[in-house]
Amino acid sequence: MVDAYLLFGEDRVCLPKYYEDREAEIENFEIRNDDVIVASFPKSGTTWTQEMVWLLKNDLDYEGAKTSIRERFPYFDKSPSRLPELSDRNCKQLFDKLRNESGTRFLKTHLPFSLLPKQIRDESRTPKIIFVMRNPKDAFISYHHVGLCALGWRANREDFAKVYLADKVLFGPYWKKVHGYCNMRHLPNLLILKYEEMIKDLRSVVQKTCAFLEKDPLSEEQLEKLCTHLTFKSMKSNPAVNLEQFINERKRYNPTINGSFIRSGKVQGYKEEMNPDLISEFDEWIKRNIENTDFDERYAYFGEVK
């Protein structure tokens, strides 16, 4: 659990205070052209995308995928710990490991485009970047649930909404992150995916991602097996990705914790959990943030994909 947060960069991104000590390290981190990065706002399908990307890039190595996703696809910008000295040590170990690693490196990040390493922003390095987004209302509901069960949050939904809509939520603002990546969609090394597209037509998303990663097209049998592996039911029961061990450890210290990291996977699930007044507040917030942009309104408000 983090006790203090600060705002960083031109987008005023809310990050743990310890980011101060690693900001320069991340800014100047030496990127390689064959790195693969999955970026997102939290609870937007990050783990799902990581698993898909890792398997595609590693020639469907299902045996290797039994290793925790946290080891195969490390969290680039966050090494949390209650003890600052342990967090710092974890961070140093991660960067040392990445520097010494040969072959393709896989990195997960919740940073906005504006805080990615300098070599990415100035386009002197062109790693593959996949940004996955989700309708902000469903992301909000999922984020609140995981905050309660995994991050030690105590805020009820209405209080959390105040922070979320004020753009002061951890790893927010949501819209600065989404617009930041979408505005760079012209880059050939950037692919933008939507959680809702993955729900609607996973096969097409897998094929699109495979082509983006410059891998040979999958056979029908390979495609079928991978899509089965990536179903919600399979992901929820897969100990390499469901983080249940982490959640269970937290429950030992706080028996009142209830919930799971991979929860329901619904599109428009917010309709079952948000009252009309709160939905109206979100709609006003969405309206302010997509005015004078080309952002898809149906997606912004309802998570509908064409």
N, C-alpha and C positions, 0 to 999 in steps of 0.2 A: 504494500500500500504506500502511495506517495503522499507526503504531507504538505507539499508546497508546489505551486505551479506559477509559471511566468509566461509572458507573451514574447514570441521571438519573430524576427524577420519582418519583411514588408507586409506580409499577410497577417501579422499579429497572431501567430499560431500558438495555441495553448499547449505547453509541454511541461513535463516535470522539471523542477529546478535543476536537477542534476545534468540536464542537457547543456547547461552553461559550460560544464567542464569538458564536454566532448564536441561542442559546436565546431570548433576549429578543426578537430580531427575528422569530422564528417565532411566539412567543407572542402578539405584538401585531400581527402581519401583518393588514392589512385585507382581509377576505374579502368577496367579492361573492356575491349570491344565485345568479348564473348561472355561477359557477365549477363545474367538474366535477373531482372528485378520485377517483383510484383508489388504494386503500390495500391493503396486504398484508403478510404475513410473506414474506421473500425466497423466491423459487423456488416460488411458489404459483400461477403463471399470470398474473403481473402484466403482462408484455408482451403476452400474448395478449389479456387484458382491455382493455388500453390501445388496442390496434389496433381491436378491436371497437367500443369506446366512441367513439373518435375518428371512425371512419367513419360510425357511426350519427348522431352529432351534426352531422357535416359533410356530410350528404346524400349519402353514398357517393362522396365525392370521391377516387377511386382515383389520380388524377394527383397530387393534393396529398399523398396517402399515400406517395408515393415519397420524400418528405423523411424524414430520419431520425426515428424515434419519439422520440429524445432531444431533438430540437428542437420537435417538435409537442406533446410531452407531457413537459415538463421535470421533473426529479427535484427536488422542492421542498426537501427537508431535507438534501441531500448534494451537495457539489461537491468531490469528492476530488482531491487532488494530492499528490505527494511533497513539494512545496514549500509550506509554510504560507502564504506571502505570495501565491502563485498561487491557492491554494484560497480564500483570503479575497477576492481580487479576483474570482474566478469567482462566488462567492456574492453579492457586491455587485452584479455585473452582472446576475445572474439576478433578484434582487429589484427592481432598477431597471427591468428589462425588463417584469416582471410588473405593476408599478405603472403603467407607461405603456401597457400593452397594452389595446386596446379589444376588445369582443366577448367571447365565451366564453373563459375561460382554463382550460387543462387542466393538472392537477398530479398527479404521482405521489408517493407517500410510503410509507415503511416505518415511520412513527411509529405508536405506539398511539393510541387515541382520547384517552387522558389527556394526550397531549402535542400534540394538534392545536391550532391557534390558538384563543385564548380565545373569539372570536366564534362559533366552531362549538360549543364546549362549553357556552356559556351560551345557545345557540340564538337569539342575536340576528341571526345570519346562517344561511341554510339552503341552502348549496350542495348539489349532487347528490354524494353520496359512495357509491362502490361498493367494498365490501370483498370481496376474493376470498381464499378459504382453500383449503388442501390438507391431506390426511391428513399428520400430522406425520412419519411414517416416510418417505414418499415425498419430502416437503419436505426432510428431513434428507439423504437420498441425493443429491438434486439440488443442494442447497446445498453439500455437500462437493465435488462435482464442479466446480461453477463457482468455488468458492473456490480450488481447485488451478489451474485454467486462467486465471482472470481476476483473482483477488485476491491472488495471491502466497502463499497458504497452503502450509504444508509438512506439516501434521499428517496422520497416517494416519487411517483411518476410526474406529478404536477410540478414539484420542485426541480426535478431534473430537467423538465421541459423549459423552465425559466432559464436555466444555464445554457441549454442547447440552443434555444432561440436567441439568446444574447450573444451567441458565438464565442462563449467562454468554456465550452466543453473540451475535455482532454482530446487533443489532436484536431480540434476544430480551428477555424470555422469550416463547416461542411461545404458551403458554397465557394469559398476561396479555393478549397482543395479541388472541387469538381471543375470549376471554371479554369483553374490553373493548368490542369492536365488537358481538358477539352480544347483549350486555346492553342495547345501545342500538337493537336492531332494531325497536323500536316507532316510531322516528322516521320520518316519511314521506319524508324526504330521504335515507334510508340504505337501500341494497340490498345484501344479502349473497348472494354467489355461491360455488359450490364448483367447484373445478377438475374434479372427477370428474363433476359435472353437465354441464360443457361437453364432456367426452369422450363421455359417454353420449348426450346429446341437445342438440347445439349449436344446432339450429334453435329449440328451445323457449327456450334461454337468450338467444339473440339477440332473440327476440320479447319476452321478459320485460324485457330491458334497454332495448329500443326504447320500450316503453310507459313504463318508469320515467323515461326521458329526455324523455318527452312529445313524441315524434316520431310522425309518421303511420305507420301500419302499412306494412310492406314488401309489395310485390307478390310473388307466387311467384317470378317471375324475379329480382327484386332479392334475395330471401332466398337463393335458390340460389346466386347469384353471390357474395354475401358469405360464405356458409358455405364455399364452395370456396376463397375467398381466405384464410379463417381455418383451413383444414386444417393439420395438423401439417407435412405435406410442403411446403405453400406457405410457411408461416411460416419453416421452417428454411432455405429457399432465398431468402428475401426479404431483400436487403441493408439495407432500411430498418428492419428489426426484429431481425435475427439477431445484430447486434453483432460480426460476424465480423471487421470491420476493426479493432475494438478488440482482439479476441483475437489477431489476426495481428500487431499491433504489439507485444503482450506477448511473443509467440513469438520475435520478432526479438531481444529482449533475453534471453530464456530459452528456448533451443531444446528444453529437456526438457519444456516444457509440452505437454500433450496433451489434446484435448477441444474442446468447442464450447459456446457459451452456450445454444443450444437443442439438447437432446441426444436424449432418447428419447420423452418425453411419455407414458410408460406409467402406468397405474393399478396399484397393488400391485407395482410394479417392485422395491420394497424386498425382496421375497421372494427375488429372484435375487441380492441383494448383501449381505444381512445374515444372519449366522449365528444359529442358534436362541437362543444365550445373549444376544446383543445384542437380538434381538426381545423376549425375556422382560424385559430391562431396560427397554425402551421401554414394554412393556405395564404394568409396575409404575408407571412414571412417568405414563402416561396415566391409570391407575386413580386415583392420588393427585389428579390435577388435574381429574378430572370427577366425583369423589364429591360428593354433595349439590348437583349441578347438573342441569339438564334437557338437557345436551348429549347428542346422539345417540351411544350407545355403539358401534353398528355402524360409524358413520362414524369415530369417534375411533380405534378399533382397526384397522379394515381399509379405510377409505376407501369404504365401500359407501354408495350413495345410493338412496333409495326411488324 
